[in-house]
Amino acid sequence: MNVHAIFRWFDHCALATLIRDSTWAFAALEVVHLLGLTLLLGSIAVLSFRLLGRGLKDQTVVEIALDTSPWTMIGLGTVTLTGIVMAVAEANRLYDSEPFFIKMVLFALAVILTFTFNRGLTKAEPSAGAALGGGIASLLLWFGVGFAGRAIAFF
């Protein structure tokens, strides 16, 4: 079975039909998706800006990482679940969408960074170089996911 066949199968499944036939389902999913993205990017930004030496300097990186971790995971779970359901509803269109595939690559890289580097921050303070690199990489990847996701509507 090739990849296009999988996308066609998703596009014709009962969940996709249910969402497409509903007046409000896709819009409601999109609102929840954007709320999750806001929560995710907000928590990532707080930690990343601290890594870059900007803001919340009275707290350690470890403290901020511990405080933001639950919010990051809630946001990540929300965008993942709603994103999958929305993708199923328009799978055939997404198969030909270059921004969608860019978003998925950036999303995979950002999730790997979140579960490795960012989660490691809950245990120990990073070196200055690691903090700078991790903060920049995190912001670029996660905001890249958001921009690529927005581009899906235009291409």
C-alpha positions as a printed NumPy array, in Angstrom:
array([[  0.   ,   0.   ,   0.   ],
       [  1.458,   3.361,  -0.998],
       [  1.216,   6.611,   0.962],
       [ -1.394,   8.142,  -1.332],
       [ -3.665,   5.137,  -0.797],
       [ -3.428,   5.656,   2.963],
       [ -4.378,   9.332,   2.585],
       [ -7.315,   8.359,   0.325],
       [ -8.46 ,   5.793,   2.899],
       [ -8.393,   8.407,   5.664],
       [-10.257,  10.837,   3.411],
       [-13.079,   8.305,   2.946],
       [-13.341,   6.974,   6.503],
       [-16.418,   7.592,   8.661],
       [-14.69 ,  10.191,  10.855],
       [-13.687,  12.29 ,   7.832],
       [-17.208,  12.128,   6.431],
       [-18.729,  13.041,   9.791],
       [-16.501,  16.119,  10.115],
       [-16.993,  17.247,   6.511],
       [-20.771,  16.816,   6.751],
       [-20.964,  18.882,   9.922],
       [-21.42 ,  22.622,   9.761],
       [-19.315,  23.32 ,  12.857],
       [-17.105,  20.305,  13.584],
       [-14.046,  21.405,  11.619],
       [-14.299,  24.98 ,  12.869],
       [-14.599,  23.79 ,  16.483],
       [-11.602,  21.487,  16.039],
       [ -9.614,  24.352,  14.567],
       [-10.435,  26.619,  17.514],
       [ -9.311,  23.964,  20.002],
       [ -6.218,  23.301,  17.858],
       [ -5.288,  26.989,  17.924],
       [ -5.887,  27.212,  21.675],
       [ -3.584,  24.21 ,  22.145],
       [ -1.007,  25.799,  19.85 ],
       [ -1.192,  29.021,  21.859],
       [ -0.66 ,  27.119,  25.107],
       [  2.181,  25.108,  23.583],
       [  3.957,  28.08 ,  21.986],
       [  3.438,  30.221,  25.079],
       [  5.041,  27.681,  27.398],
       [  7.843,  27.002,  24.912],
       [  8.456,  30.743,  24.507],
       [  8.685,  31.334,  28.264],
       [ 11.311,  28.611,  28.637],
       [ 13.161,  29.544,  25.443],
       [ 13.391,  33.221,  26.314],
       [ 14.756,  32.272,  29.743],
       [ 17.345,  30.089,  27.98 ],
       [ 18.268,  33.129,  25.878],
       [ 18.7  ,  35.204,  29.04 ],
       [ 15.566,  37.256,  28.421],
       [ 12.949,  37.39 ,  31.166],
       [ 12.288,  35.613,  34.447],
       [ 15.909,  35.944,  35.494],
       [ 14.954,  35.547,  39.155],
       [ 14.133,  31.876,  38.475],
       [ 16.48 ,  29.142,  37.346],
       [ 16.041,  27.368,  34.024],
       [ 15.242,  24.175,  35.962],
       [ 12.431,  25.917,  37.872],
       [ 10.926,  27.356,  34.711],
       [ 11.259,  24.034,  32.877],
       [  9.441,  22.276,  35.733],
       [  6.725,  24.959,  35.847],
       [  6.096,  25.038,  32.081],
       [  6.403,  21.291,  31.396],
       [  2.782,  20.37 ,  32.246],
       [  1.457,  23.218,  30.091],
       [  3.739,  22.224,  27.236],
       [  2.494,  18.633,  27.42 ],
       [ -1.181,  19.697,  27.567],
       [ -0.654,  21.969,  24.556],
       [  1.252,  19.267,  22.701],
       [ -1.423,  16.678,  23.385],
       [ -4.158,  19.056,  22.288],
       [ -2.516,  20.038,  19.004],
       [ -1.596,  16.451,  18.242],
       [ -5.086,  15.037,  18.797],
       [ -6.973,  17.832,  17.062],
       [ -4.4  ,  17.969,  14.276],
       [ -4.8  ,  14.269,  13.52 ],
       [ -8.586,  14.545,  13.411],
       [ -8.468,  17.634,  11.165],
       [ -5.91 ,  15.962,   8.88 ],
       [ -8.151,  12.908,   8.522],
       [-11.01 ,  15.183,   7.463],
       [ -8.992,  16.65 ,   4.593],
       [ -6.421,  13.941,   3.973],
       [ -6.714,  13.87 ,   0.19 ],
       [ -6.068,  17.633,  -0.062],
       [ -3.156,  17.422,   2.38 ],
       [ -1.437,  14.742,   0.333],
       [ -0.613,  17.384,  -2.292],
       [  0.207,  20.12 ,   0.239],
       [  3.896,  20.984,   0.498],
       [  3.36 ,  23.151,   3.615],
       [  1.692,  20.157,   5.318],
       [  4.748,  17.969,   4.8  ],
       [  7.054,  20.794,   5.909],
       [  4.889,  21.181,   9.012],
       [  5.092,  17.457,   9.766],
       [  8.903,  17.413,   9.46 ],
       [  9.244,  20.494,  11.675],
       [  6.712,  19.035,  14.124],
       [  8.666,  15.767,  14.404],
       [ 11.927,  17.648,  14.978],
       [ 10.304,  19.978,  17.517],
       [  8.772,  17.068,  19.439],
       [ 12.156,  15.297,  19.529],
       [ 13.774,  18.49 ,  20.851],
       [ 11.004,  18.926,  23.425],
       [ 11.315,  15.369,  24.734],
       [ 15.106,  15.422,  24.833],
       [ 16.645,  18.83 ,  25.417],
       [ 13.691,  20.614,  27.047],
       [ 12.829,  17.67 ,  29.307],
       [ 16.49 ,  17.417,  30.305],
       [ 16.266,  20.988,  31.541],
       [ 14.035,  19.791,  34.393],
       [ 17.07 ,  17.986,  35.826],
       [ 20.071,  20.285,  35.346],
       [ 21.04 ,  23.786,  34.259],
       [ 22.465,  23.838,  30.718],
       [ 25.759,  25.411,  29.742],
       [ 25.53 ,  28.891,  28.203],
       [ 26.126,  27.536,  24.697],
       [ 23.575,  24.761,  25.054],
       [ 21.032,  27.211,  26.467],
       [ 21.5  ,  29.596,  23.547],
       [ 21.354,  26.836,  20.921],
       [ 18.409,  25.077,  22.54 ],
       [ 16.42 ,  28.274,  22.97 ],
       [ 16.925,  29.353,  19.381],
       [ 16.242,  25.873,  17.966],
       [ 13.092,  25.48 ,  20.028],
       [ 11.647,  28.832,  18.978],
       [ 12.522,  28.315,  15.307],
       [ 11.096,  24.809,  15.145],
       [  7.846,  25.456,  17.018],
       [  7.095,  28.761,  15.333],
       [  8.009,  27.12 ,  12.015],
       [  5.341,  24.512,  12.739],
       [  2.832,  27.307,  13.296],
       [  3.79 ,  29.205,  10.138],
       [  3.776,  26.067,   7.983],
       [  0.4  ,  25.133,   9.421],
       [ -0.982,  28.529,   8.51 ],
       [  0.488,  28.2  ,   5.003],
       [ -1.547,  25.036,   4.402],
       [ -4.624,  27.19 ,   3.81 ],
       [ -2.883,  29.158,   1.047],
       [ -1.083,  26.445,  -0.911]])
